[in-house]
Amino acid sequence: MSLKVDIKKKFKGFHLELSFETDKEYLGLLGASGSGKSMTLKCIAGIETPDEGIIELNGRVLFDSEKKINLKPQERNIGYLFQNYALFPNMTVEENIGIGLKLPKKEKRAAVEDMLNTFQLQGLENKYPSQLSGGQQQRVALARCIAYNPEVIMLDEPFSALDAHLKSQIQTDILELLKLYKGEVLIVTHSMEEAYKFCKNLVIVEDGKAVLFGDAKEIFKNPELASVARLTGCKNISRCRLLTPNKVYAEEWGIEVKLNKSVDDVNFLGIQSYSFGMADSDSFKNESNIIECKIIDIIEKIQGYTIIFQNKNNSKSEEHMYFNVNKGKWNSRKDKDNLYLRVQEDSVLLLK
């Protein structure tokens, strides 16, 4: 099982130019809204036509601009779960699931029955989409995708239409249901949580281009680019300059940071908000990588606090930084009036 995509398409003010491939592993396209992710899916599905390039699925050419090959959507054997699920409002659940099946009546009924059981839709056979919850609609749409055994399933922002309180449970349900499917799975999302949870590999899409491709967990651990670090949730990013091979100056924060390795090329420094360690005044006087903090705000969350702060000793910048800490650790600190944070050398992100 493999999917290869190498396409270009120009729009007014926007140029899509993506190249990637996947092989049996769940692949995510992660990027901000308007970066070209959904358009890429539409090109793969045959809904949109690239200006040039090639799309190949399991050795079968779906599109080749040079050879003038452009299979119709119904010839591509691709399951496409749209953001709004695209269920037919005048059809029942049963009819929606069976719409793409070209089978004799008896076999079609059996296949639909199997999908109803698999996706826990028993008793909803004669309901219409307007009578279903968001989660039920999603299961119907996914059942319809899987029913005719497509070679690839593409999910376009699959959870964006769901209420927040339903999202976590339905994500878990969908992960379990997708295990029943043996083909390729391609997921478009702008959510770092969804990308991390669902995808083995990631393509980072920025302004119509793939800027990074690789193992999802490795990209979150080492995003390489400042723009990718922001996309994966890093809130503390500063332009920096090298002072020595193992020391940099973070310009926005006004601090020197000692590194645990030598580098010769770095433009930005990143620190995840959960990577700081709390220190004390003695550490600030005697150690490197300690920030004396001016607390700007404290935001309470269910499990902890987000501390918004600045470097107290940097009067030239008002750049905010962020520190996440659990409630127990924050409330039990000895010095309630001051905050010193340690930048852990092994958690510093070196970015371009």
C-alpha positions in Angstrom: 0.0 0.0 0.0 1.5 3.4 -1.0 0.4 6.8 -2.0 2.8 9.2 -3.9 1.9 12.8 -4.5 3.9 15.4 -6.4 1.7 18.2 -7.6 1.6 21.9 -8.4 -1.4 24.2 -8.7 -1.6 28.0 -9.0 -4.4 30.2 -7.7 -4.7 33.9 -7.6 -2.3 34.9 -4.8 -1.5 31.3 -3.8 0.7 28.5 -5.2 0.3 24.9 -4.0 3.4 22.8 -4.5 3.5 19.6 -2.5 5.5 16.4 -2.7 5.2 13.5 -0.2 4.5 9.8 0.0 3.3 7.3 2.6 3.5 3.6 3.0 0.9 1.9 5.3 1.4 4.4 8.1 -1.2 7.0 9.1 0.0 10.3 7.5 -1.1 13.7 8.7 -1.0 17.0 6.9 -0.6 19.6 9.6 -0.8 23.3 8.9 -2.6 26.5 9.6 -6.0 27.2 8.0 -5.5 28.3 4.4 -2.1 26.5 4.0 -3.4 24.2 1.2 -4.1 21.0 3.1 -7.7 20.5 2.0 -6.9 21.5 -1.5 -4.3 18.7 -1.6 -7.0 16.2 -0.6 -9.3 17.4 -3.3 -6.5 17.0 -5.9 -5.9 13.4 -4.7 -9.6 12.7 -4.8 -10.0 14.1 -8.3 -12.3 16.9 -7.2 -9.7 19.5 -8.2 -7.1 19.1 -11.0 -3.5 20.1 -10.5 -1.7 22.1 -13.1 1.1 19.6 -13.3 2.5 16.6 -11.5 1.7 13.1 -10.7 -0.5 11.2 -8.1 0.0 7.4 -7.8 -1.9 5.0 -5.5 -0.6 1.5 -5.1 1.3 1.6 -8.4 -1.8 2.9 -10.2 -1.5 6.4 -11.8 -4.5 8.6 -10.8 -3.1 11.7 -12.4 -0.1 12.5 -14.7 0.0 15.8 -16.4 2.6 14.8 -18.9 0.8 11.6 -19.9 -2.6 13.3 -19.9 -4.0 10.9 -17.3 -6.7 12.2 -15.0 -9.0 9.5 -13.6 -12.5 10.6 -12.6 -13.2 10.6 -8.8 -15.4 7.5 -9.0 -12.5 5.6 -10.7 -9.9 6.4 -8.0 -11.3 4.2 -5.2 -10.7 6.8 -2.5 -12.8 7.3 0.6 -13.2 11.0 1.4 -14.6 12.1 4.8 -15.4 15.8 4.4 -15.4 18.3 7.2 -19.2 18.5 7.2 -19.5 14.7 6.5 -21.5 15.4 3.3 -24.3 13.0 4.1 -27.3 13.1 1.8 -30.1 14.8 3.9 -32.9 13.1 2.1 -31.5 9.6 2.6 -31.6 7.4 5.7 -28.6 6.1 7.5 -29.0 2.8 5.7 -29.2 4.5 2.3 -26.3 6.8 2.9 -24.0 3.9 3.8 -25.0 1.9 0.8 -24.9 4.7 -1.8 -21.5 3.8 -3.2 -21.9 0.0 -3.3 -22.4 -1.6 -6.7 -23.6 -5.0 -5.5 -26.6 -7.2 -6.0 -29.4 -6.3 -3.7 -28.9 -9.2 -1.2 -25.1 -8.6 -1.0 -25.6 -4.9 -0.6 -28.0 -5.3 2.3 -25.6 -7.7 4.0 -22.7 -5.2 3.5 -24.7 -2.4 4.9 -25.8 -4.5 7.9 -22.2 -5.3 8.6 -21.3 -1.6 8.6 -24.3 -0.8 10.9 -23.1 -3.4 13.4 -19.4 -2.5 13.2 -20.1 1.3 13.7 -22.7 0.7 16.4 -25.5 2.3 14.4 -28.1 -0.4 15.0 -31.5 1.1 15.5 -30.6 4.2 13.5 -31.1 2.6 10.0 -34.2 4.7 9.2 -33.1 7.9 10.7 -32.1 10.9 8.6 -28.9 13.0 9.1 -30.8 15.8 10.7 -32.0 13.4 13.4 -28.5 12.3 14.4 -25.9 13.8 16.7 -22.6 15.0 15.4 -20.8 11.9 16.5 -23.5 9.6 14.9 -23.2 11.6 11.6 -19.5 11.1 11.7 -19.8 7.3 12.2 -22.3 7.1 9.3 -19.9 9.0 7.1 -16.9 6.9 8.0 -19.0 3.7 7.6 -19.9 4.9 4.1 -16.2 5.5 3.3 -15.1 2.0 4.5 -18.1 0.1 3.1 -16.8 -0.1 -0.5 -13.2 -0.9 0.7 -11.3 2.1 -0.8 -7.5 1.9 -1.2 -7.1 5.1 0.9 -9.3 7.0 3.4 -8.8 10.8 3.6 -10.2 12.6 6.7 -10.5 16.4 6.3 -10.5 18.1 9.7 -12.6 15.1 11.0 -13.3 16.6 14.4 -13.7 20.3 13.7 -17.5 20.2 13.6 -17.8 18.5 17.0 -18.4 20.1 20.4 -15.3 20.1 22.6 -16.8 17.8 25.3 -17.5 15.1 22.7 -14.3 15.4 20.8 -12.0 13.3 23.1 -14.4 10.3 23.3 -15.2 10.3 19.6 -11.5 10.6 18.7 -10.9 7.4 20.7 -13.9 5.7 19.0 -12.7 6.7 15.5 -9.2 5.4 16.2 -10.6 2.0 17.2 -12.8 1.9 14.1 -10.0 2.8 11.8 -8.1 -0.2 13.1 -10.7 -2.3 11.1 -9.5 -0.7 7.9 -6.3 -2.0 6.3 -5.6 0.7 3.6 -3.9 4.1 3.7 -5.2 6.8 6.0 -4.5 10.5 5.3 -5.6 13.0 7.9 -5.7 16.8 7.4 -5.7 18.9 10.6 -4.6 22.2 12.1 -4.7 20.6 15.6 -1.4 19.5 17.1 -3.2 17.2 19.5 -5.0 15.4 16.7 -1.8 15.1 14.7 0.1 13.7 17.6 -2.6 11.3 18.6 -3.5 9.9 15.1 -0.5 10.1 12.9 2.7 8.1 12.6 4.2 10.5 10.1 3.6 14.2 9.4 3.8 16.6 6.5 4.1 20.1 7.7 2.3 22.4 5.2 3.1 26.1 5.1 1.8 28.5 2.4 1.2 25.6 0.0 4.5 23.9 0.5 5.7 20.9 2.5 8.4 22.4 4.7 9.0 19.3 6.8 8.3 15.5 6.6 9.0 12.8 9.1 8.0 10.8 12.2 5.3 12.8 14.1 6.7 12.3 17.6 10.2 13.2 16.4 8.9 16.4 14.7 7.2 17.4 18.0 10.4 16.7 19.9 12.7 18.4 17.4 10.7 20.7 15.1 13.9 22.2 13.4 12.1 25.3 12.1 10.7 28.2 14.2 7.4 28.1 12.2 7.0 24.4 12.8 7.8 24.8 16.5 4.9 27.4 16.8 2.6 25.0 14.9 3.4 22.2 17.3 2.6 24.3 20.3 5.9 26.0 21.4 5.0 29.4 22.8 8.5 30.5 23.8 10.5 31.4 20.7 13.2 34.1 20.4 15.5 35.1 17.7 19.0 34.4 18.8 22.7 34.9 18.0 25.7 32.7 18.7 28.1 34.0 21.3 30.3 30.8 21.4 29.8 27.4 19.9 27.8 26.3 23.0 26.2 29.6 24.1 23.6 31.8 22.5 21.9 35.1 23.3 18.1 35.1 23.1 17.4 38.6 21.8 13.7 38.9 22.7 14.3 37.6 26.2 17.6 39.3 27.0 19.2 36.2 28.4 22.3 34.1 27.6 21.6 30.4 27.3 24.3 27.7 27.7 23.8 24.7 25.4 24.6 21.0 26.0 26.3 20.8 22.6 28.3 22.9 20.1 26.4 24.5 17.2 27.5 26.6 14.3 24.1 27.6 12.8 21.0 28.6 14.7 18.5 31.5 14.1 15.9 30.9 16.8 15.7 29.4 20.3 12.6 27.6 21.5 11.7 26.5 25.0 8.5 24.5 25.7 6.3 26.1 28.4 6.5 22.8 30.4 10.3 22.5 30.1 11.4 25.1 32.7 12.5 24.0 36.2 11.9 26.2 39.3 15.1 27.4 41.0 16.0 29.8 43.8 17.9 33.0 44.3 21.1 31.2 45.1 20.9 29.4 41.8 20.3 32.7 40.0 23.6 34.0 41.6 25.7 31.0 41.0 24.4 29.1 37.9 23.9 29.8 34.2 20.5 29.5 32.5 18.5 31.0 35.3 15.9 33.6 34.6 14.7 36.0 37.3 11.0 36.5 36.4 8.6 39.4 36.5 5.2 37.7 36.7 2.7 39.4 34.4 -0.3 37.1 34.9 -1.3 33.7 36.3 -3.9 31.7 34.5 -5.6 28.9 36.4 -6.4 25.7 34.5 -7.9 22.4 35.7 -4.6 20.7 36.4 -2.3 23.6 36.9 -1.3 27.2 36.1 0.1 29.0 33.1 2.5 31.7 34.4 3.0 34.6 31.9 6.3 36.3 32.7 9.2 38.5 31.5 12.9 38.6 32.2 13.0 40.9 35.2 16.4 42.1 34.1 15.6 42.9 30.5 14.2 46.5 30.3 14.6 46.6 26.5 11.9 44.1 25.7 8.3 43.4 26.8 8.3 39.9 25.2 6.1 37.6 27.2 7.2 34.0 28.1 5.0 31.1 29.3 5.6 28.5 32.0 3.2 25.6 32.7 3.2 24.1 36.2 1.0 21.8 38.2 -0.9 23.3 41.1 0.8 21.2 43.8 4.3 22.2 42.7 3.3 25.9 42.3 1.5 26.1 45.6 4.3 24.3 47.6 7.2 26.6 46.5 9.0 28.1 49.4 9.6 31.6 48.0 6.1 33.0 47.3 7.3 36.5 46.4 9.9 35.6 43.7 10.2 33.3 40.8 13.4 31.9 39.2 13.2 29.5 36.3 15.9 27.3 35.1 16.3 26.7 31.3 17.1 23.0 31.0 20.0 22.6 28.5 18.7 19.3 27.1 15.2 20.8 26.4 16.3 23.8 24.4 15.1 23.8 20.8 17.6 25.0 18.2 15.7 26.3 15.3 16.1 27.9 11.8 
